[in-house]
Amino acid sequence: MVSMTEQDILTRIKNLVDREHDLRSKATAGALDPVAERQQLAELEVALDQCWDLLRQRRARKDSGAAEDDAQVSSPRQVEGYLQ
Protein backbone atom coordinates (compact mmCIF):
# COMPACT_ATOMS: atom_id res chain seq x y z
CA MET A 1 0.00 0.00 0.00
CA VAL A 2 2.59 2.53 -1.03
CA SER A 3 1.46 5.97 -2.21
CA MET A 4 -2.24 5.22 -2.32
CA THR A 5 -4.82 7.94 -2.82
CA GLU A 6 -7.80 8.22 -0.50
CA GLN A 7 -9.97 6.64 -3.19
CA ASP A 8 -7.47 3.75 -3.55
CA ILE A 9 -7.67 3.13 0.20
CA LEU A 10 -11.48 3.25 0.22
CA THR A 11 -11.58 0.81 -2.70
CA ARG A 12 -9.21 -1.53 -0.87
CA ILE A 13 -11.39 -1.33 2.25
CA LYS A 14 -14.47 -2.21 0.21
CA ASN A 15 -12.66 -5.17 -1.39
CA LEU A 16 -11.49 -6.44 2.01
CA VAL A 17 -15.01 -6.15 3.45
CA ASP A 18 -16.39 -8.02 0.43
CA ARG A 19 -13.80 -10.77 1.02
CA GLU A 20 -14.79 -10.90 4.68
CA HIS A 21 -18.48 -11.33 3.78
CA ASP A 22 -17.60 -14.05 1.26
CA LEU A 23 -15.47 -15.83 3.83
CA ARG A 24 -18.24 -15.73 6.43
CA SER A 25 -20.74 -17.06 3.87
CA LYS A 26 -18.46 -19.98 3.04
CA ALA A 27 -17.98 -20.71 6.72
CA THR A 28 -21.73 -20.63 7.36
CA ALA A 29 -22.29 -23.00 4.44
CA GLY A 30 -19.71 -25.38 5.88
CA ALA A 31 -17.40 -24.91 2.91
CA LEU A 32 -14.54 -23.66 5.08
CA ASP A 33 -12.68 -25.20 7.98
CA PRO A 34 -13.23 -23.18 11.20
CA VAL A 35 -9.48 -22.93 11.83
CA ALA A 36 -8.88 -21.60 8.31
CA GLU A 37 -11.79 -19.20 8.76
CA ARG A 38 -10.34 -17.76 11.97
CA GLN A 39 -6.89 -17.39 10.38
CA GLN A 40 -8.22 -15.68 7.27
CA LEU A 41 -10.53 -13.42 9.27
CA ALA A 42 -7.63 -12.39 11.50
CA GLU A 43 -5.55 -11.50 8.43
CA LEU A 44 -8.44 -9.49 6.97
CA GLU A 45 -8.92 -7.62 10.25
CA VAL A 46 -5.28 -6.58 10.31
CA ALA A 47 -5.39 -5.44 6.67
CA LEU A 48 -8.58 -3.45 7.36
CA ASP A 49 -7.07 -1.87 10.46
CA GLN A 50 -4.02 -0.84 8.44
CA CYS A 51 -6.20 0.71 5.74
CA TRP A 52 -8.35 2.64 8.23
CA ASP A 53 -5.23 3.83 10.04
CA LEU A 54 -3.66 5.02 6.79
CA LEU A 55 -6.86 6.81 5.82
CA ARG A 56 -6.98 8.56 9.22
CA GLN A 57 -3.32 9.55 8.89
CA ARG A 58 -3.87 11.01 5.42
CA ARG A 59 -6.91 12.99 6.56
CA ALA A 60 -5.12 14.29 9.64
CA ARG A 61 -2.14 15.36 7.54
CA LYS A 62 -4.45 17.10 5.07
CA ASP A 63 -6.28 18.91 7.88
CA SER A 64 -2.98 20.12 9.32
CA GLY A 65 -1.64 21.28 5.95
CA ALA A 66 0.95 18.51 5.69
CA ALA A 67 1.52 16.30 2.64
CA GLU A 68 -1.02 13.45 2.60
CA ASP A 69 1.33 11.25 0.58
CA ASP A 70 3.80 11.22 3.46
CA ALA A 71 1.44 9.03 5.50
CA GLN A 72 2.90 5.57 6.05
CA VAL A 73 1.25 2.18 6.45
CA SER A 74 1.57 1.18 10.09
CA SER A 75 2.85 -2.27 10.99
CA PRO A 76 0.35 -4.94 12.00
CA ARG A 77 1.80 -4.87 15.50
CA GLN A 78 1.23 -1.14 15.76
CA VAL A 79 -2.37 -1.07 14.49
CA GLU A 80 -3.33 -4.10 16.57
CA GLY A 81 -1.76 -2.51 19.66
CA TYR A 82 -3.91 0.62 19.65
CA LEU A 83 -6.17 0.98 22.65
CA GLN A 84 -9.86 1.14 21.90
C-alpha positions in Angstrom: 0.0 0.0 0.0 2.6 2.5 -1.0 1.5 6.0 -2.2 -2.2 5.2 -2.3 -4.8 7.9 -2.8 -7.8 8.2 -0.5 -10.0 6.6 -3.2 -7.5 3.8 -3.6 -7.7 3.1 0.2 -11.5 3.3 0.2 -11.6 0.8 -2.7 -9.2 -1.5 -0.9 -11.4 -1.3 2.3 -14.5 -2.2 0.2 -12.7 -5.2 -1.4 -11.5 -6.4 2.0 -15.0 -6.1 3.5 -16.4 -8.0 0.4 -13.8 -10.8 1.0 -14.8 -10.9 4.7 -18.5 -11.3 3.8 -17.6 -14.0 1.3 -15.5 -15.8 3.8 -18.2 -15.7 6.4 -20.7 -17.1 3.9 -18.5 -20.0 3.0 -18.0 -20.7 6.7 -21.7 -20.6 7.4 -22.3 -23.0 4.4 -19.7 -25.4 5.9 -17.4 -24.9 2.9 -14.5 -23.7 5.1 -12.7 -25.2 8.0 -13.2 -23.2 11.2 -9.5 -22.9 11.8 -8.9 -21.6 8.3 -11.8 -19.2 8.8 -10.3 -17.8 12.0 -6.9 -17.4 10.4 -8.2 -15.7 7.3 -10.5 -13.4 9.3 -7.6 -12.4 11.5 -5.6 -11.5 8.4 -8.4 -9.5 7.0 -8.9 -7.6 10.2 -5.3 -6.6 10.3 -5.4 -5.4 6.7 -8.6 -3.5 7.4 -7.1 -1.9 10.5 -4.0 -0.8 8.4 -6.2 0.7 5.7 -8.4 2.6 8.2 -5.2 3.8 10.0 -3.7 5.0 6.8 -6.9 6.8 5.8 -7.0 8.6 9.2 -3.3 9.5 8.9 -3.9 11.0 5.4 -6.9 13.0 6.6 -5.1 14.3 9.6 -2.1 15.4 7.5 -4.4 17.1 5.1 -6.3 18.9 7.9 -3.0 20.1 9.3 -1.6 21.3 5.9 1.0 18.5 5.7 1.5 16.3 2.6 -1.0 13.4 2.6 1.3 11.3 0.6 3.8 11.2 3.5 1.4 9.0 5.5 2.9 5.6 6.1 1.2 2.2 6.5 1.6 1.2 10.1 2.9 -2.3 11.0 0.3 -4.9 12.0 1.8 -4.9 15.5 1.2 -1.1 15.8 -2.4 -1.1 14.5 -3.3 -4.1 16.6 -1.8 -2.5 19.7 -3.9 0.6 19.7 -6.2 1.0 22.6 -9.9 1.1 21.9 
